[in-house]
Amino acid sequence: MIELNNLSIVITTLGNSILTQTINSFYNDLNLKCNFEIIITIPESEPLQCDLSKYKNLIVHKTKFKGQVFQRTEGFKIAKFNYVLQLDDDVEILAISIQNLISEIDKHNQDFCISPIFYDIH
C-alpha cells in the first residue's frame, strides 16, 4: 500500500491574496502527517499580493509566461516528490481527499494521472 509521505503541491496563481487560504489548508491539515513542498507558480509579469515568508517548504517560482498549463508544467518540472498535486489558488482540499486519490492510484499499481471531481459545497 502506498503511504502519503512525500507530496509536491503545485499551485498556479496570478498573485491573488486568496492564495493564503489555499496554503493554510495544507499547513493546518497535513503538517504532521506527511512530508510536503508547495510550489507557487506565478508569471514574472504578475505581482504577488500576499506575504508568503512565514511558510516552510514553499518555493515561489516565477514563470516566463502566463497560463495555467504553462505554469503547471513549470511547477511539475521542479517538483521533487513522486506525487504531485496541481491546484489553482482558490482550491482548498483536505488530507483525506488526498489519501483517497493515492488509494485509487494504489489500486491500479501503475503510473498514471488521477483527478478529483470538485463540487461547490456552499
C-alpha positions in Angstrom: 0.0 0.0 0.0 1.2 3.5 -0.8 1.7 5.8 2.1 1.1 9.5 1.8 4.5 10.7 2.9 6.1 12.7 0.1 3.9 15.2 -1.8 4.7 18.1 -4.1 1.8 20.6 -4.3 1.9 22.9 -7.4 -0.4 25.9 -7.1 -0.8 28.2 -10.1 -1.7 31.8 -9.4 -1.8 35.3 -10.8 -0.8 36.6 -7.3 -4.3 36.8 -5.7 -4.4 37.1 -1.9 -6.8 34.2 -1.7 -3.7 32.0 -2.2 -3.0 32.2 1.5 -6.3 30.3 2.3 -5.3 27.5 0.0 -1.8 27.3 1.5 -3.1 27.4 5.1 -5.4 24.5 4.3 -2.3 22.3 3.7 -0.3 23.5 6.7 -3.3 23.1 9.0 -4.2 19.6 7.7 -1.0 18.0 6.5 1.8 19.4 8.6 2.4 16.5 10.9 1.0 13.8 8.5 3.3 14.0 5.6 6.5 15.5 4.1 5.5 18.0 1.5 6.6 21.0 -0.5 4.5 23.7 -2.0 5.5 25.3 -5.3 3.7 28.5 -6.2 4.0 29.3 -9.9 3.3 32.9 -10.9 4.2 34.8 -14.1 7.0 37.3 -13.9 4.6 40.0 -15.0 2.2 39.5 -12.1 2.8 40.9 -8.5 2.4 38.6 -5.6 -0.3 40.2 -3.4 0.4 38.3 -0.2 3.4 37.6 2.1 4.5 34.0 2.0 7.6 34.4 4.0 6.2 32.6 7.1 5.7 29.3 5.3 8.2 26.5 5.4 8.9 24.3 2.4 7.4 26.8 0.0 9.0 27.8 -3.3 7.8 30.8 -5.4 8.7 30.0 -9.0 8.4 32.9 -11.5 7.4 31.8 -15.0 8.1 33.5 -18.3 4.6 33.2 -19.5 1.1 33.4 -18.1 -1.3 30.4 -18.4 -2.4 27.5 -16.2 -0.9 24.8 -18.5 2.4 26.5 -18.8 2.6 27.4 -15.1 1.7 23.9 -14.0 4.2 22.4 -16.4 6.9 24.6 -14.9 6.0 23.6 -11.4 5.9 19.9 -12.3 9.5 20.2 -13.7 10.9 21.3 -10.3 8.8 19.1 -8.1 11.0 16.8 -6.0 8.5 14.2 -5.0 6.8 11.3 -6.9 3.3 12.5 -6.0 2.4 15.9 -7.5 -0.9 17.6 -6.8 -1.7 20.5 -9.1 -4.3 23.1 -7.9 -5.5 26.6 -8.6 -5.0 29.3 -6.0 -8.7 29.2 -4.9 -9.0 25.5 -4.0 -8.9 24.0 -0.5 -8.5 20.3 -0.1 -8.5 18.0 2.9 -5.9 15.4 3.6 -8.5 12.6 3.5 -9.2 13.7 -0.1 -5.5 13.4 -1.0 -5.4 10.0 0.7 -8.4 8.8 -1.3 -6.6 9.9 -4.5 -3.4 8.0 -3.5 -5.5 4.9 -2.6 -7.0 4.9 -6.1 -3.6 5.0 -7.7 -2.5 2.2 -5.4 -5.4 0.0 -6.6 -4.1 0.2 -10.2 -0.5 -0.4 -9.2 0.9 1.6 -12.2 2.0 5.1 -13.1 -0.9 7.3 -14.2 -2.7 10.5 -13.5 -5.8 10.8 -11.4 -8.1 13.8 -10.7 -10.7 14.6 -8.2 -14.2 16.0 -9.1 -14.9 19.2 -7.2 -18.4 20.2 -6.1 -19.4 23.6 -4.9 -20.4 22.8 -1.3 -21.5 26.3 -0.4 
